[in-house]
């Protein structure tokens, strides 16, 4: 299998997981030993799309390009096929982002909307069909946030009907955001919320947007806080040369 090119990386306390389209590479942090596993070794599908390690329950979450999900633990591999059977959305389903809340609850950002799943019970808690692509989803200070091309939507977690998108609110001028904007990524870091607004990285605090980084010709590709720093990946889309990786330290610089 080709391991020179991959699209996602995630980590546990002792291992790094690297995903190619056909298989997964597991790298030990201490002795650098490598293990490879694919459909031949028990994975349910080929076409790995996105991976995320749940450090609370030691489960590797694998999403395939046909929206099938494998939950890989030391004991077993559990497969979830529910998304393929969604009748409220016509067409192929695509997952863009995974947010891990705790040992059991995980959120998916997708082209159909947002799903919350209980990975220990292998069941869906709710699914919100948004009518627009949701590129990223995060839970922060008892609220859920969804980044879309129309802006960032939010709702209180204690809302009893989160599957109704009418109960979500668009963050706009009253909350310090532009009247018209798009967002591809959200990330909580150091007890603060960082957001992509119109392809620039901002800190959103007290209804105020503080610009952290933005450059002509670049768009935010991802935000990651799996390590000690907040990493912001910027992709060059117009006359800017190479892609860029920006990091934010604990003091916000």
Number of C-alpha atoms within 10 A of each C-alpha: 10 9 14 6 10 17 12 16 17 20 21 18 10 9 17 17 21 21 22 22 20 18 22 24 17 19 18 16 14 8 7 11 10 13 11 14 13 18 13 10 9 12 20 17 20 17 16 25 23 25 24 21 25 23 14 12 13 15 23 21 23 24 26 20 17 18 23 21 26 24 22 18 13 8 7 11 16 16 18 17 13 13 20 14 10 13 8 8 15 8 11 12 19 23 26 18 21 25 19 21 15 12 15 16 17 20 24 24 25 23 21 24 26 28 22 22 19 16 20 13 9 16 12 17 14 16 20 18 19 20 11 13 22 31 24 28 30 24 21 17 11 9 13 18 24 27 25 23 16 15 22 27 20 19 20 17 15 10 12 9 14 21 19 14 18 11 14 21 13 16 18 16 12 10 14 15 18 15 10 12 16 16 23 27 27 26 24 18 22 15 8 13 17 24 25 29 27 18 23 20 26 20 22 18 13 8 13 14 18 14 15 16 17 17 13 12 14 21 23 24 17 19 25 18 15 13 9 13 16 21 19 24 18 24 19 18 13 10 9 13 11 11 13 16 14 14 17 17 12 10 6 13 7
